[in-house]
Amino acid sequence: MQNDLKVQVSALFPTPVAALPLPDAAQLNPALKSLILARRQAGPQTSASNLGGWQSGWDMEAWGGPQTKAVLEAAKAVADKLTVRRDGQPAQIAWRCNCWANVNGPGDSNEFHCHPGSFWSGAYYVDDGGSGNPEMGGAFEMMDPRGPGPALYAPHLAYAMPQGLSPGSSETLQPRSGLLILFPAWLLHQVRPYRGNSLRISIAFNLSI
């Protein structure tokens, strides 16, 4: 009789995370890499979530040239598609943006953090430092915003529904050159230690209203 039960399951409290390769990455990335490495050589660094590595000031839009503008315009276009008003109708938003560059070498990482004062945050990978090889480490990791409860009580169990296999745990994305990711600014995230022998170069940004 139990097999005849009709159950309606809703995926409540979804957390959207977008990932897409930029089609013009091959044209953008060489210039972006040169700009960022020159800035790293000449300019001061900031220290926020980074554990090692180099991070520029939040003014990259002012010195990043047309290539940075192209990345940000792509990010805004994705944000436009993923943002609506509370009544479900399309939202017309003039996004404000700030962005900065990151350069991580062997052993460098970023600790868990979020980005207050923004609606969306994201990153663009200029050079993954290892052809997207997971063995190079440096994965982008997102903490489950529902908390650790399910995993603490019964770590061997999961929910039988889409994206239900990691409750109370985390999800990761492997960086690849040319990959743009966008996620809610409140989502706790970190970058695991990079184990490659080259440099991993990325741009991070916030979109606010």
Sequence and secondary structure as in RCSB ss.txt:
>XXXX:A:sequence
MQNDLKVQVSALFPTPVAALPLPDAAQLNPALKSLILARRQAGPQTSASNLGGWQSGWDMEAWGGPQTKAVLEAA
KAVADKLTVRRDGQPAQIAWRCNCWANVNGPGDSNEFHCHPGSFWSGAYYVDDGGSGNPEMGGAFEMMDPRGPGP
ALYAPHLAYAMPQGLSPGSSETLQPRSGLLILFPAWLLHQVRPYRGNSLRISIAFNLSI
>XXXX:A:secstr
 GGG        S    EEEE TTHHHHHHHHHHHHHHHHHHS    SSEESSEE  SBHHHHSHHHHHHHHHHH
HHHHHHH B TTS B     EEEEEEEEE TT EEEEE  TT SEEEEEEEE SSTT GGGB  EEEE TT SHH
HHH TT   SSTT S TTSEEEE   TTEEEEEETTS EEE  B  SS EEEEEEEEE 
